[in-house]
Amino acid sequence: MYDYLVVGSGLFGAVFAHEAKKAGKSVLVVDKRPHIAGNVYTEKVEGINVHKYGAHIFHTNNRQVWEYITQFAEFNRFTNSPVANYKGELFSLPFNMYTFNKMWGVVTPEEALAKIEEQRREIGGQPRNLEEQAISLVGRDIYEKLIKGYTEKQWGRDCRELPAFIIKRLPVRLTFDNNYFNALYQGIPAGGYTKLVDNLLEGIEVRLNTDYLADKAVLNALADKVVYTGPIDAYFDYQLGTLEYRSVRFEHELLDKPNYQGNAAVNYTDRETPWTRIIEHKWFEFGKDEAGNDLPKTIISREYSSEWQPGDEPYYPVNDEQNGRLYAEYKKLAEAERKVIFGGRLGEYKYYDMDQVIAAALVCCAEEKLL
């Protein structure tokens, strides 16, 4: 009999399992995939750590989380500075003086601000949808070239049909700073995320290719308590209805050349290009292998946003009012499950960054008196 059965070996499950074992508890981790690490899984191909489920760039202002996670991996100094490609025109992201210079030819912050203010006036009164909200924040030119197409591909619907609250704010920097994250700590774990999670799970029994929901009663009987990090609606067999997610499809391609796009991430912001962005994985680790040698080949991944269907991997909870109400009903059912703790992005139906997942897992450990 185990003290804890942990369902899912992503960051939440791995951090919880590590702390439970450290506190002297017996732990079994199960995962339906053939690998550990959930969506942060990286696979080494031609010396390149490929982010198989999309780019994961660790960033946080939480010193406690940073000091915690860097026990398990050394992080490099990667800074996320994406590029936007609009019909062959390249712009710097997030919106900063490089962007405004390319867009309008302005060279001073005053000129850039004047241009934005002039265009923002197009929207009077309260914005009624995402299009009006975006224009009221940054003006029509930036909206048309850098927001509209990308957002419509992400959400699968017209910006005029999307609620304004999706874009509460847009970062506008009147400096030449193109560091995407406003975070004190940032980087990529040397050797990839799989190695980091492997270190978290060291000495813990892990069973892969194990579908918890298909064998729930048998697996539950193995442990006093369950930590479940899968979709909360799936746990309850969708009895109240299905929560909505956006999913992502990836096309990975190995190229016999050293450099495809010269940057880790290029967003394609026109509506016509079917993918949202292309990731070139080697640039997360500066194009070098662990010995510091230049890598002769490269791997790119095209990302396509899609509506989630049963059987797809759920990525992003659609946190609108309707889904919020449905989740609140599922949460009541979850609270009645005395033996089960629901955690992580899917278990709590909440968009979490990686540092927030780790922080939430540590809070959960504290509540279980493991810390």
N, C-alpha and C positions, 0 to 999 in steps of 0.2 A: 504493500500500500504506500503510495506517494503522498507527501504533504500537499504538493501542488501539481496539477496538470496545466501546462501552459499551451494554449492553442494558438499557433502562429509564431514564427521565429524572426519576425521583423524587429525593429528597434524596441518597441514597447515590450514584447514578449521576451526578448533577449536580455534587456536590462532587468526586468522583473526576475527572470530565472537566475541570473547571475547573483543578484542580491539575496534571493531566497536560499540559494546554495551556500553563499557566504555566511548566512545566518544559521547554517546547520540543518536546513530543511532538505528533504528529498524531493527532487523535481524531475518530471518527465515533460519534454517539449515535443509536440507533434506538429507537423506541417503537411498540407496536402500537396505542396509542390515538391519537385525532386531535389530542391536545394534549400539552404538556409537563407536568411537575410531579407525575406519578403521583397518589397519593391526597391530596396536599396541594393539588391544583389548585383554584384559586378563579376564579370567573367573575363578571364585573361585570354586574349586572342592575339597572336603575333606580337606578344609583349605589351599589348595595350589592354588596360582595364576598361572593359566595355560596360557602361551603365545600361543594363538590359531593359530596364523599365523606365527609361528617361533620365535626364540629367538630375543628379543629386549633389547640390553644392551646400556644404555645411556652413551655416552662418548663425551667429548668436550674439546677443549682448549680455547673456546670462553667464557670469564668470563661473558660478558653481557647476553649471552644465558643461562648460568648456573644460574645466579642470577634471571633471568626472570622465568625459568621453576620451580625453587625450591620454588617459591611463591605458587605453586599449589599442591605440594607434598613434603614430606620429603624423601630424597633419602638415601638408605643404602650405605655401603662401598664395595659392590660387585666388585671384580676384575675378569675380564675374563681371565682365564688361561686354554684354551682347551687342550685336550689330543687327539693324533692321534693313532688310532688302525689300524695297518697294519698286517693283517693275524694273529692277536693275540699278536703281538709285540706292546708295548705302547711307544709312543714318546711324548715329551713335545713340545707344540707350543706356540708362534712362534719359529722359529729355533733359539736355544740358546745353551749354553754350556751343559745343560742337554740332549738336542737332540743329540749333537755331541758326547758326552760321550757314549750314548747308541748306536749310529750308528757305531762308530769307536773305542771306548775305549780311546779316547784322553782325557787328563785331563787339559791341559793348552790352553789358547787362541791361542798361537803360533802354537801348534800342529793342532788345529782345522782349523785355517786359511791356514796352509800349505796343509792340506788335500783338502780343498775346491779349493785352487788355482791349485793344481795338476789336479783335475778333470775338472775344468773349461776349461783347455787347449784343451780338446777334440774338442771344437767348435772354428774353425778359421774363420775369416771373419764375415760378418754381419749375425746374425741369421735370418733364412728364415721363421720360424714358432714358435709356442709356445714351442714345445719340445726343439728346439735348444736355444731359448731365456732362458728357465729355466735352462738348463744345463750350459749355459754360465754365469749364475748368481750364482748358488749354486752347480753345479756338478751333475754327474749321479746318485749317490747313493740316495741323498735326492730327486732328481727328481723322480726316479723310485718308491720309497717307500711312499713319502709324497705328491707328486704333481700330478703325472700322472693319477692315477685311479680316484682321487677325482675330478680333473678338467674335465676329460672325462665324468664323471657322471653329473657334473654340466651343461656342455654345450651340451651333447648328441652327441659328435663327437670326433674323434681321435685328440690328441694333435698336430699331424703333419699337420692336416687340419685347425687348429686354427691360427689366425694371431699372430705374435710375440708381438704386442703392448698390448695385453690383460694383459700380465705380464710385466709391465714396470720396476718393481723392486720387490724384495722379501726381507722382513726384515731378516737380519742375525745379531744376537746379540752375541758378544763374551763375554757375561756375563751370570750369572745364573739368568737372569730376564725373567720370563715367563708371565709377564703382556702383554696380546695381544695388547692392545691399548696404544699408546704413547700419553696419554691424561692426562691433569692436573686434570680434573674432571670426575668421573666415578661412576656409581651406578645404582640401580633399585629403582623406586618409591615404598615406603612402601604401601602395599595395592593394588599394581598393577597399570597398565597404565589406565585401564578403570576409576578408581577413579580419577586419575589425569585429564583426559579429561572431566569427569563429573564436576570437579571443574572449568575447563575453561569455560564450557558451562552453568554454573549456571545462572538461570534466563532468559535463551534464549530459544525460542520456537524451538523444534526439532521434525521433522516428520520422523519416521523410515519407512522401507518397502515402500519407495517412489522412484520409478524409474524415475529420472529426464529426461533421454533421451526419455522415452516412452511418456512423457507428457510435452515436453519442452516448447511449445508455451503457454500453460495454466500457467505453473509455472513462466516463464519469465515475464508474464503479472502482476505478483504479486509484482515485485520489480523494483526499478530504475536501479540497477546494479546486475550482477551475478558474483560470484566467483566460478569458476568451477575447481574441482580438480580430475576429472575423466580422462580417456584416451583421448588425444587430437584427435586421429583419429576417435574414436567412436563419439565424438561430431559432427564431420563433416560427419558422416555416412560412413566412410571409402572411401569417394569419390575419393581419390588419391591412394588408396591401403592401406594395413594393415601394421602397424609398428610391428616389432618383439619383443617379450618378452620371457623371461624364466619364467616358472611357478614352483610352488612347491606344492607337495601333502603331507599331513600329516596323519600318523596313530597314534592316541592317545591311550594309554593303562594305565589303573589303576591297580597297583600291590599291593597285600596285603603283602608288606614287607617295611621296613623303608629305604632301600638303594639299588638301582639297579647298579649304576656304579660309585658312589662316586664323581661325578663331574657334573657340569651343562651341559657341552658340550663335546661329544666324536665324533670326525670325523673318518669315516671309509674310509681309503685312498686306499684300494685295489679296483680293478675294479669289482671283483666278487660279493662283498656285494652290494645288490641293492640300499640300502639307502646311503645317503651322510653322515648323522650324526644322533646321538640320543641325544635329549635334555632331561635332568631330571630336571623338573621345580622347585622342592622344593629347590634346591641348589642355585637358584637366591636369595633366602631369607634365606639361611643358614639352611634349613631344619626345620625351626620353624614357628609357626603361629604368629599372631599379638600380642598375649599375651606372646610370648617367649617360648611356650611349643614345645617339639619335636613332629613332625608329624609321626604317626605310619605307614602311607601308602605313596606310591609314585606314580607319574604319569610320564610316558615317552612318547616322541613323536619321531617317526621315520620320517625323511624327505627324500622325493624322488624328485629329479629335473626332470622337464619335459618340452617339447616344449609347448608353449602356444597355445591353440586353442580357438576360440570364445566361450564364456561361462565360461572359466576358469578365475581364478583371475590372473591378470598380476602382476608379482613381480619385475623382473629386466629388464629394457630396454636393448636391445642388441645394444649398442652404437658403431656400426661399421660404415664404410663410407657410405654404401648403405642406412642404416636406418637414418643416419645423414642427407643425402640429402633429403630423403622423409620428415623427420621432418621439415627441413628448409622450404619446400613447405607448410606444414600444419601451420607453424608459420606465414607465410604470410597471410594465411586465418584468423588466430586467431587475428592478428593485425588489420584486417579490421572489426572485431566484436567490435564496439565501446562500447557496453554495458557490455561486458564479459571480466573478468580477468581470465587468465589461470595460475594455480599454482600447486606446488607439483610435486612429482616424475612422475605421469602419465600425468598431465597437461602440464609439460615442457619436458617430455620424457628424464628424466635425473636421474642418480643414485644419490640420496641424502641420507646422513645419517640423523638421527633424528635431531641433532643439526642444520644441514644445512637447513632442512625444516623449523624449528622454525625461524632461522635467515632470510630466504627468506620471510616467512610470515610477519615478522616485517618490512622488507624493503617495502613490498607491502602495509602494513598499513601506513607507512610513506609517500609513494607516493600518497595514498588516503587522506593524511592529517588527519589521525586518531590519530597520536601520537603527 
